[in-house]
Amino acid sequence: MTSYFIRRLLLIVPTFIGITLLIFTITRAVPGGPIERMIQQQAMASSESASSSSDTTSGSSLSEDQLNELKAYYGFDKPILVSYAEWLGNIVRFDLGVSTRYHESVWHLIRDRLPVSLFYAFATLIITYGICIPFGIVKAIKHRSVMDNVSSIIVFIGYAIPGYVVGITLITLLASHWDIFPLGGFTSDNFDQLSWFGQLKDILFHATLPLIAYVAGSFAQLTLIVKNTLMDNLAADYVRTAVAKGVSHRQAILSHALRNSLIPLATGFGSNLTAVLGGSFLIEAIFNIDGMGLLGYESVLERDYPVVMGILAISALLFLLGNILSDFFVALVDPRVRFE
């Protein structure tokens, strides 16, 4: 098994290069970069200056020398492969570049928002898995009961409605209309003046609605996975054989069927961790949560290429490590799996 995981770790390098090279090429091909935005701002300033003065006319565009200087400053004067090689060399030295919008280190921008994303990532996973696994077990045991039928309707509604729609609905009703929860943010303005218990309460108070929006979609999906896989395993021959040998029904479920039913959850654990850690762009934008999701969303709108590449590079690396983590959990849950 050790040799398998070593090979998987070594495969991260070419896979990471392939992913980042594709993203780097796409970002360079998309119009509306920092130079185009600067030209547009210059044109708007020139038009305003011309409209405010009747006898003076300003230039409406940058000169050729200025354009060349800007291309050299942003690295657009070189071929894509050369620019990518320089960017990759900086990544190896843990240098993600400088933001074209904030004019700060990309790593510092991400580092300041990483604790918020980590909080929502682990809180979402704990709530989702902590509720879905026992809830799916109960639904599988009481299949076609009143509880199962009623809860299935709620689960399917949650599965059909996207998380950002749930977020908009919650913030409209519970924050704007009834003023029960705050409209957004991670903490209150007087957060530093509160005690440690008050700070914890304030964070949980602000996190209630976003966590519901985060959990909504994954909760329904994981619940159905647990229920369906557990029902399949309960109907398998090895469970009936265990019951025939004198094993109680409860022990057959918890010791035999449940372990095999957790294999699909273990398979997707790494990717779920990566997805939640990256944050939902729309959910963080709706609740104004200053995490990696909101930073990435604003960076895409502003064509802040260094920040976009930095977030995507970290997300790609976490996704690859998450897949290895999923394989590890599969090996723990399924004794039949042997990575040779």
N, C-alpha and C positions, 0 to 999 in steps of 0.2 A: 504493500500500500504506500509505503514511503516513496518508492521510485515513481509511482503513478502521480503523486502530488508534486514531486519535483519536476516531472515532465509538464504537468499542467502549469506550474509556475513559470517554466521556461517558455511555454507557448504564449504567455501574456505579452511578451515583448513584440513578436511579429503581429499579433492581433491588435495590440494597442497602436502600433505604427499604422496598420491598415485603417483602423477606425479614425484616428486623428488626421491622417492624410486626406481621407475622403471629406471629413468635416472642414478641414483647412481649405481644400479646393472649393468647396461649396460656398464658404464664407467669402472667398475672394471673387467668386463669380456673381454673387448677389449684388445688385446695384444699391446705391444709397449709403456708401461708406462714409468715413469721417471727412474725406476730401470733398465729396459731393455735398455733404451737409454744410461744410464750411463755405463752399461756393454759393449754396442757396442762401445762407445767412448773409453773405456779402452782397448778394443781389437784392435781398430784402432791405438791407441797410441802405444800399444805394438808391433804391426806389423811394424809401422814406425821406432820404436826404434831398432827392430831386423834387419830391412833392412839397417839401417844406421851404424850398428856396427856388424862386423863379428865375434867377439869373446865374445859378451855379449848377453844373452838372457833374456828378461823380461817376467814376468808372463802375461798370456793372459786373465786371468779372476780374479774376486774378490774372496776373501776367503769366507768361510761359515759365519764366524763371521761378516765380513763386510756386507754381504748380509742381515744378520739378523738385523744389526744396521740400514741399509737403510730401511728395511721393517718396523721397529719400528718407524723410523723418519717420513716416509710417511703414517703411519697408516695401512699398508698392513699386519700386523701381527695379526690382529683381524678379527673375522667373519664379514661378510657384514652388518648384522643387528646391531652389536655393533658399527661398524664404522659409520654407518648411524645415529644411535642415538646420537653419539658424534657430528657429523656434524650438525644435526638438532638442538642440544642444542646450538651450536655456532651460528647458524642462528638466534635463538631466542634472543641471546645477540648481534645481529647485527655484528657478526664476520664471514666473508666469508672465512677466512683462508689466507694462504700465497701462492703466486704463486711459483710453482716449477721451472719456467723458469726465471722470473724476480726477484724472491726473495723479492717481495714487497707485501704489503697488497692487496688482491683482490679488496676490496672496493675502495681503492685509485686508482687502475688501472681503474676500471669502472667509478668512479667519475670524473676522468680527461677526459674521453672520452664521458661522458653523454651529455654535452652541444652540442657537434657536432651532436650526434644522435637526440637530441631534435630539433635542428634547421632543420635538413632534414625531421624529422617526421612531424612537424607542417607545414613546407613549402610545403611538398608534399600533405598533406591533404587539405590545403587551395587552392592550385592550382588545385588539382584534383576535389574537390567538387565545387569550384568556376567556373570551366569551364564546367564540365560534366552536372551539373543540367540545366543551361540555354541552353547548346548545345543539350542535350537530349530533352528538351521541343521544341526547334525549329525543330528538326528532326521529332518529333512526329506530330507536326502541319503541316509540309510540307512533309508528308510521300509520297514516290514515286516521289518526284520532282527531278530535276537535282541535286540540292544541296544535297538532301538526298542520292541519289545514289552514287554520287562522294565521299561524306564524309564517306559513309558506307564502301567503298573500303579501304579508309585510316584507318578507325576504325578496320576493320577486319585484315588488315596487322599488325597494332599495337597490336592487340589481339593475333595474331599467333606468333609474334617474342618475345622471352623472353627479359626481361629488360637488362640482362648482354650482350646479343648480340647487342642490341641497344647501350649500353655503349661502347663496343669494336669498333663498327662502327663509333660512334661519335669521340672517342679519336683517331682513326686511320686517319680519314679524317680531322676533324676540329682542332685537336691538333698536330698531328704528321706531316701530309702531308701539310696542309695549315698554320699551326702555328697561328691560330686565338685565341684559348683558351689554357690555361695551361694544361700540361699533367696530372696533378693530384694535390693532396694536398688540404688542406682547406684554407690556406692563403699563401701569398708570404713570402720570406725570410726577406724582409724589412717591414713586417707588423707593427711592433712596432714603426717604424719611421714615419708612415703615420698619417694624421689627422683622426678624427672620420669619416668624410665623405669618405676619401680615404680608410679607413679600411672597411667601409660598402660596398663600390664599389668593393674592392678587394675580399671580401667574396662572393658577388653575382657573380663576374666574375668567380671565381673558382667553384661556385655551379651550374652554368648554365648547363653544360653537365651531371653531376650526377643527377640533378633534372629531366631532360628530360628522362634519363634512368629509374628513379624511377617511373615517372608518366606514362610512355608508356603503360605498361600492365594494370594497374588499371584504366587509363583513358578510354580505350576502353571498359572494362567490365562495369564500372559505367554508361557510356553513353548509352550503350545498355539496361541496366536495367531501366534507367530513361525513355528512349523512349518506350520500350515495356510495362512497367507498366502504363505509362501515356496513351498510345493508348488503353489499356484494360479498363482503367477507363473512358476514353472519350466515349467508346461504351457502358458503363453501363447504367442501367435504371435511376439511380438517377441523372446523368448528363443530360440526355434527359428530365427528369421531371423538373429539374431546368431551363433549356432553355425554356421549354413550359410555365413555370410560369412567364417568362419575364426576366430572368437573361441573361445578355449579354454573348456572347461566351467567351470573355476574362475573365470575372468574373467566369464563370463556370470552366474554366481551372485553374485559379490561386487560387480560393477560395474553390473549391470542388475536382476536379480531382487531382490537384498537391499534395495536402496534403496526400491523400491516396497513391499516387505514391512514396512518400518519405519514406514509411514504410520499404521497402527492404533496403534502404540506411541506415536508422536508425538501422536496425537489425545488419548490418555488420560494423557499425562505430567503435565499441569498438575493434573488432578483427583487423580491418584495422589499427587502431592507434597502437595496439601492434605490428603488423607485421612490420610497417614502423619504429617504434621506435627501434625495435631490429636490424633494418638495414638489408640490403642484403649483405650476406657475399661476393658474387662474385662482386657486384657493388663497394663495398668499397675496395675490393682488387684490382680491375681494376684501379680505380681512386686514389688509395693510400690515402683513407680518414681514418684518425685515429679515428674511432668511435668504437662503441660496436660491429658492424659487423665484422670489420677487426680484432679486438681483439679476438673475438670468433673463427674466421677462423684460425688465427695463433695458438690459444690455442688448437684447435682440431688437427692440424697438429703436434704440439709439445707434444700432450698428457698432456697438463697442466690441470690436473683434477680439481684443486681448482677453476681456472678461468672459466673452462667450466661449472662446477656446479653452480658457482656464477651467471654467465650470464643466464643460463637456469632457475635458481630459480627466478631471477628477471623477466625474460620473462614469466614464468608460473604465477607468481603473477599478473603481468600486464594483462595477458590474462584473468584471472579469474575476475579481477576488470573491464576489458573492457567489458566482457559479461554482468555484472551488469549495466554498463553504457549504453550499447545497450538497455537493457530492459527499462531503464529510458527514453531514447529518443523515444522508441516505444510508451511508455505511453503518452509522450507529443504530438507525431504526431497523434496517433490513439486514438480518444476519446472513442472508444468501449472497449479498453483494460482497465481492472480493475484487479489489482493484489490483490487477496484476499487469 
